[in-house]
Amino acid sequence: MSTVSKIKEAIETLPENDYVQLRQWFSEKDWKKWDNQILADSEAGTLDFLIKEALEEKSKGKLKEL
């Protein structure tokens, strides 16, 4: 049996409170990973096209208020 299968089995047996805590931990871990990726992309200039696109739309008066 693979490690992932063992982990899945263990998760299935968790009490609800522990499951909620684990789910929260995964969510926070995923968001941190996402934030780090966005930061790295921003610093590398990978997202510059979005700024350019937004400025072009602004100059055309096509931006909507949020």
MDAnalysis code that builds the backbone (N, CA, C; Angstrom):
import MDAnalysis as mda
import numpy as np

u = mda.Universe.empty(198, n_residues=66, atom_resindex=np.repeat(np.arange(66), 3), trajectory=True)
u.add_TopologyAttr("name", ["N", "CA", "C"] * 66)
u.add_TopologyAttr("resid", np.arange(1, 67))
u.add_TopologyAttr("resname", ["MET", "SER", "THR", "VAL", "SER", "LYS", "ILE", "LYS", "GLU", "ALA", "ILE", "GLU", "THR", "LEU", "PRO", "GLU", "ASN", "ASP", "TYR", "VAL", "GLN", "LEU", "ARG", "GLN", "TRP", "PHE", "SER", "GLU", "LYS", "ASP", "TRP", "LYS", "LYS", "TRP", "ASP", "ASN", "GLN", "ILE", "LEU", "ALA", "ASP", "SER", "GLU", "ALA", "GLY", "THR", "LEU", "ASP", "PHE", "LEU", "ILE", "LYS", "GLU", "ALA", "LEU", "GLU", "GLU", "LYS", "SER", "LYS", "GLY", "LYS", "LEU", "LYS", "GLU", "LEU"])
u.atoms.positions = np.array([
    [0.850, -1.180, 0.000],
    [0.000, 0.000, 0.000],
    [0.897, 1.245, 0.000],
    [0.568, 2.220, -0.850],
    [1.384, 3.426, -0.951],
    [1.178, 4.334, 0.256],
    [2.106, 5.226, 0.444],
    [2.012, 6.191, 1.534],
    [0.750, 7.027, 1.407],
    [0.423, 7.453, 0.200],
    [-0.774, 8.267, -0.015],
    [-2.024, 7.480, 0.371],
    [-2.065, 6.232, 0.009],
    [-3.213, 5.402, 0.380],
    [-3.340, 5.283, 1.891],
    [-2.220, 5.120, 2.573],
    [-2.229, 5.034, 4.035],
    [-2.724, 6.345, 4.647],
    [-2.273, 7.451, 4.094],
    [-2.704, 8.762, 4.595],
    [-4.199, 8.936, 4.376],
    [-4.677, 8.581, 3.202],
    [-6.115, 8.678, 2.915],
    [-6.921, 7.849, 3.906],
    [-6.458, 6.641, 4.161],
    [-7.138, 5.772, 5.121],
    [-7.175, 6.410, 6.505],
    [-6.053, 6.966, 6.920],
    [-5.974, 7.604, 8.233],
    [-6.905, 8.811, 8.307],
    [-6.979, 9.577, 7.232],
    [-7.861, 10.754, 7.195],
    [-9.315, 10.328, 7.352],
    [-9.680, 9.230, 6.721],
    [-11.056, 8.738, 6.799],
    [-11.469, 8.396, 8.226],
    [-10.507, 8.079, 9.067],
    [-10.832, 7.684, 10.441],
    [-10.741, 8.831, 11.447],
    [-10.364, 10.011, 10.982],
    [-10.215, 11.147, 11.900],
    [-11.556, 11.597, 12.469],
    [-11.539, 12.012, 13.729],
    [-12.732, 12.669, 14.273],
    [-12.968, 13.977, 13.509],
    [-14.188, 14.430, 13.472],
    [-14.553, 15.614, 12.687],
    [-13.673, 16.814, 13.010],
    [-13.442, 17.077, 14.290],
    [-12.632, 18.231, 14.689],
    [-11.214, 18.148, 14.121],
    [-10.615, 16.972, 14.183],
    [-9.270, 16.791, 13.629],
    [-9.281, 16.954, 12.109],
    [-10.326, 16.445, 11.475],
    [-10.451, 16.585, 10.026],
    [-10.546, 18.057, 9.629],
    [-11.324, 18.819, 10.377],
    [-11.469, 20.256, 10.101],
    [-10.120, 20.950, 10.263],
    [-9.384, 20.609, 11.304],
    [-8.054, 21.200, 11.512],
    [-7.107, 20.848, 10.376],
    [-7.154, 19.607, 9.919],
    [-6.294, 19.177, 8.817],
    [-6.657, 19.905, 7.528],
    [-7.948, 20.023, 7.273],
    [-8.416, 20.727, 6.080],
    [-7.972, 22.188, 6.110],
    [-8.057, 22.825, 7.269],
    [-7.616, 24.215, 7.421],
    [-6.115, 24.335, 7.165],
    [-5.357, 23.381, 7.676],
    [-3.908, 23.386, 7.487],
    [-3.566, 23.272, 5.998],
    [-4.251, 22.360, 5.288],
    [-4.018, 22.217, 3.848],
    [-4.370, 23.501, 3.104],
    [-5.477, 24.111, 3.482],
    [-5.911, 25.343, 2.827],
    [-4.877, 26.445, 3.011],
    [-4.404, 26.621, 4.236],
    [-3.392, 27.645, 4.510],
    [-2.100, 27.350, 3.762],
    [-1.729, 26.084, 3.711],
    [-0.517, 25.683, 2.991],
    [-0.652, 26.000, 1.493],
    [-1.809, 25.690, 0.925],
    [-2.048, 25.976, -0.493],
    [-2.019, 27.477, -0.776],
    [-2.673, 28.272, 0.084],
    [-2.679, 29.715, -0.133],
    [-1.277, 30.296, -0.013],
    [-0.476, 29.802, 0.937],
    [0.897, 30.290, 1.079],
    [1.706, 29.960, -0.177],
    [1.521, 28.750, -0.689],
    [2.217, 28.352, -1.919],
    [1.804, 29.251, -3.085],
    [0.495, 29.532, -3.171],
    [-0.025, 30.409, -4.220],
    [0.568, 31.808, -4.090],
    [0.579, 32.349, -2.855],
    [1.144, 33.680, -2.618],
    [2.613, 33.735, -3.023],
    [3.364, 32.704, -2.673],
    [4.783, 32.668, -3.035],
    [4.970, 32.611, -4.544],
    [4.102, 31.883, -5.232],
    [4.196, 31.796, -6.697],
    [3.865, 33.141, -7.345],
    [2.833, 33.806, -6.848],
    [2.463, 35.128, -7.373],
    [3.613, 36.116, -7.157],
    [4.207, 36.086, -5.965],
    [5.326, 36.975, -5.672],
    [6.497, 36.703, -6.616],
    [6.839, 35.439, -6.797],
    [7.944, 35.081, -7.692],
    [7.649, 35.508, -9.126],
    [6.424, 35.282, -9.587],
    [6.047, 35.686, -10.943],
    [6.096, 37.200, -11.099],
    [5.650, 37.905, -10.080],
    [5.656, 39.361, -10.112],
    [7.085, 39.893, -10.186],
    [7.952, 39.356, -9.333],
    [9.352, 39.799, -9.319],
    [10.069, 39.461, -10.618],
    [9.653, 38.376, -11.275],
    [10.286, 37.962, -12.525],
    [9.722, 38.702, -13.739],
    [8.658, 39.482, -13.516],
    [8.057, 40.225, -14.621],
    [7.050, 39.416, -15.421],
    [6.754, 38.215, -14.960],
    [5.841, 37.333, -15.672],
    [4.428, 37.900, -15.749],
    [4.082, 38.740, -14.786],
    [2.723, 39.282, -14.738],
    [2.620, 40.693, -15.324],
    [3.707, 41.199, -15.870],
    [3.704, 42.554, -16.414],
    [2.639, 42.749, -17.493],
    [2.333, 41.699, -18.240],
    [1.328, 41.819, -19.292],
    [-0.034, 42.195, -18.704],
    [-0.301, 41.786, -17.474],
    [-1.572, 42.132, -16.832],
    [-1.639, 43.624, -16.516],
    [-0.528, 44.176, -16.072],
    [-0.472, 45.616, -15.788],
    [-0.668, 46.392, -17.086],
    [0.026, 45.965, -18.131],
    [-0.093, 46.627, -19.430],
    [-1.539, 46.581, -19.923],
    [-2.160, 45.403, -19.811],
    [-3.542, 45.240, -20.254],
    [-4.489, 46.141, -19.460],
    [-4.291, 46.203, -18.157],
    [-5.145, 47.039, -17.307],
    [-4.976, 48.516, -17.648],
    [-3.750, 48.944, -17.877],
    [-3.512, 50.345, -18.227],
    [-4.133, 50.694, -19.574],
    [-4.072, 49.750, -20.513],
    [-4.700, 49.977, -21.819],
    [-6.217, 50.111, -21.678],
    [-6.816, 49.246, -20.878],
    [-8.262, 49.308, -20.659],
    [-8.647, 50.599, -19.942],
    [-7.803, 51.025, -19.013],
    [-8.066, 52.274, -18.288],
    [-8.031, 53.459, -19.247],
    [-7.047, 53.464, -20.129],
    [-6.922, 54.580, -21.075],
    [-8.108, 54.626, -22.035],
    [-8.769, 53.497, -22.255],
    [-9.947, 53.438, -23.110],
    [-11.233, 53.686, -22.324],
    [-11.088, 53.840, -20.988],
    [-12.263, 54.065, -20.142],
    [-13.120, 52.822, -19.969],
    [-12.510, 51.663, -20.079],
    [-13.276, 50.407, -20.023],
    [-13.225, 49.703, -18.674],
    [-12.561, 50.294, -17.693],
    [-12.503, 49.645, -16.377],
    [-13.783, 49.889, -15.619],
    [-14.217, 48.898, -14.866],
    [-15.418, 49.014, -14.049],
    [-15.021, 49.179, -12.585],
    [-15.810, 49.940, -11.847],
    [-15.590, 50.069, -10.419],
    [-15.938, 48.753, -9.741],
    [-15.163, 48.397, -8.749],
    [-15.463, 47.174, -8.001],
    [-16.341, 47.479, -6.818],
])
